[in-house]
Amino acid sequence: MHASVGLLLPVLLLTLPCAPGLPFYNGFYYSPGGRDLGSDHRESLFNGVKLVVETPEETLFTHWGANVTLPCRYHYEPALASPRPVRIKWWKLSENGAPEQDVLVTIGQRRRSFGDYEGRVHLRQDQEREASLELRDLRPEDSGRYRCEVIDGLEDESGVVELELRGVVFPYQPRQGRYQLNFHEAQQACEEQGAVVASFEQLFRAWEEGLDWCNAGWLQDGSVQYPITLPREPCGGLGLAPGMRSYGLRHRRLHRYDVFCFTAALKGQVYYLEHPEKLTLAEAREACREDGAHIAKVGQLFAAWKFRGLDRCDAGWLADGSARYPVAHSRPNCGPPEPGVRSFGFPDPQSRHGVYCHRQR
Ligand SMILES: *[C@@H]1O[C@H](CO)[C@@H](O)[C@H](O)[C@H]1NC(C)=O
């Protein structure tokens, strides 16, 4: 049942359309006889002046909802007497099957930002020859590698900044049970829990931190894998070392599995609602609303457990109709010995439990 299956996918070579006669540089077209550069000026460029772009080597770690600045600076070697006009372009590199994404470009004095980044990005040029990118109100999908490119008409240099949001990976199975989700439904299921489908790197890190899960789940790149720390017969066999068990890439529409979701550190607060009686699912939703909050999503409960140490031995309803409780410090009569978020699955909506609410703030 858990054999490793590798799928060989045909490699598609795509040819991109290109305007004839113009050199194509990362989305910008240049006419070779650049208008704002005189021929003398151009001459000096070939006299050994080098454009150098600097970005930090270390990964920047941050969290959901934060503002962050991705540093980028440039200079010339040897230094130039007079500044030369440059264009700046930031874009996010393609990753885990997600396409490359334009973030911001400068056009003369103007700046243009794109897609999800509109209104959230700002070029920081506090110092001379700075081209840093400020990114506000970070979202889980903002994790990744960003390229800062400086273009001065004849030269074109760039550096990469890696941004990582701290978060928690959790396996998810819907009400219908095990292995019910194709890739697209898996994406939707994670989204409904306040999360996104985890990347291989995120699941791998969770495995390093001890995640052991014997049901295979979708990852962002369209592969299906599961992390095993204690090798055992039904989970790939005793002969295999601890590690990630992979089914390889699966068909995104036809194949059905569980999913690994990732949620970045929590915005707002998750709490167990103190209430005189136990509640049905509908009453639980209402009780959170009356408390100026919403019934918590599964991802929010995991984030509160992982980052705020939420610890409560009472099962509570969550938005998807499951009932769970978070244990940060294990103790007798409170489930298995290791810390974790325990699940009661999806009880009858008329049965009575507590509730976990989430308040934005
Ligand atoms: C991020 O920047 C915006 C605009 O400058 C500001 O209103 C907001 O409070 C900042 N958020 C955080 C978490 O610092």
The ligand as an SDF file (V2000), in Angstrom:
LIG
                    3D

 14 14  0  0  0  0  0  0  0  0999 V2000
    3.4800   47.6140    8.5150 C   0  0  0  0  0  0  0  0  0  0  0  0
    3.5510   48.8550    7.8540 O   0  0  0  0  0  0  0  0  0  0  0  0
    2.3080   49.5480    7.8010 C   0  0  0  0  0  0  0  0  0  0  0  0
    2.4960   50.7900    6.9600 C   0  0  0  0  0  0  0  0  0  0  0  0
    3.6810   51.4490    7.2530 O   0  0  0  0  0  0  0  0  0  0  0  0
    1.8340   49.8690    9.2080 C   0  0  0  0  0  0  0  0  0  0  0  0
    0.6020   50.5340    9.1730 O   0  0  0  0  0  0  0  0  0  0  0  0
    1.6900   48.5550    9.9700 C   0  0  0  0  0  0  0  0  0  0  0  0
    1.3370   48.8130   11.3030 O   0  0  0  0  0  0  0  0  0  0  0  0
    2.9860   47.7640    9.9310 C   0  0  0  0  0  0  0  0  0  0  0  0
    2.7610   46.4680   10.5290 N   0  0  0  0  0  0  0  0  0  0  0  0
    3.5590   45.9340   11.4310 C   0  0  0  0  0  0  0  0  0  0  0  0
    3.1860   44.5840   11.9380 C   0  0  0  0  0  0  0  0  0  0  0  0
    4.5500   46.5170   11.8370 O   0  0  0  0  0  0  0  0  0  0  0  0
  1  2  1  0
  1 10  1  0
  2  3  1  0
  3  4  1  0
  3  6  1  0
  4  5  1  0
  6  7  1  0
  6  8  1  0
  8  9  1  0
  8 10  1  0
 10 11  1  0
 11 12  1  0
 12 13  1  0
 12 14  2  0
M  END
$$$$
